[in-house]
Amino acid sequence: MSVASEIIRLRQELPAGVRLCAVSKFHPAASIREAYDAGQRCFGESRVQELLEKIPQLPSDIDWHFIGHLQTNKVKQLIGKTALIESVDSERLLNLIDAESRKAGVVTKVLMQLHVAREETKFGFLPEELLSYFKERKFETLTNTHISGVMGMASNTDDDNRVRADFAEIARVFREIAGDDSLALRGFDTISMGMSHDWPIAVEEGATIVRIGSMIFGNRE
Ligand SMILES: *Cc1c(COP(=O)(O)O)cnc(C)c1O
């Protein structure tokens, strides 16, 4: 299957209201261009340097999503380049994004990364940590950051029940925050979850963005 035909097929299969983020990390600008020419506008990258090299090689109407672990010493370089930073995994990182966004005079949209999977990446907020962050209204100190929702990954396992339970947990935490009217959040409406091997389950559990890489672009080196 070509990149273009995979993009077209996925767009047909995804229900209305679920956006496709094509994860292009480790793939060259030429592959991204193929997807772009098939109409794809949202791409996910996990390394700051790689993203900064790709941006000038590609059209300016691409929405770049940063999806990898963001080191604090790279934040400044990234600010102003993304439509969405999906992988905010600590308060320290969030506060730094806010400070750098203020200095740059921009508002940065972010998702809070939840850690629910058993053995996957160690990064992200535990559900209780994220709920406390909102209950304690810590987001009120942010001036130049807009929290749009949550992002997460399921356990890397063939056990569909485990995967479904992880996605359900991410959606539950999202709903607990989004449904708390006392928080008066605006534009908190995004659940990013699901990758090449598990996206149909993520969509069933409420994903509004799926992040799909290898199914579109083939295997990474
Ligand atoms: C690489 C990556 C993906 C895409 O994974 P595929 O299995 O290639 O679809 C999605 N989300 C994150 C956070 C990633 O790092």
The ligand as an ORCA input file, in Angstrom:
! r2SCAN-3c Opt
* xyz 0 1
  C       5.570      6.529     17.475
  C       4.361      6.958     18.214
  C       3.081      6.721     17.695
  C       2.807      5.970     16.412
  O       3.084      4.615     16.576
  P       2.759      3.555     15.379
  O       2.778      2.259     16.084
  O       3.883      3.704     14.414
  O       1.464      3.900     14.817
  C       1.996      7.218     18.401
  N       2.156      7.882     19.563
  C       3.377      8.117     20.086
  C       3.470      8.863     21.368
  C       4.512      7.659     19.442
  O       5.712      7.891     19.991
*
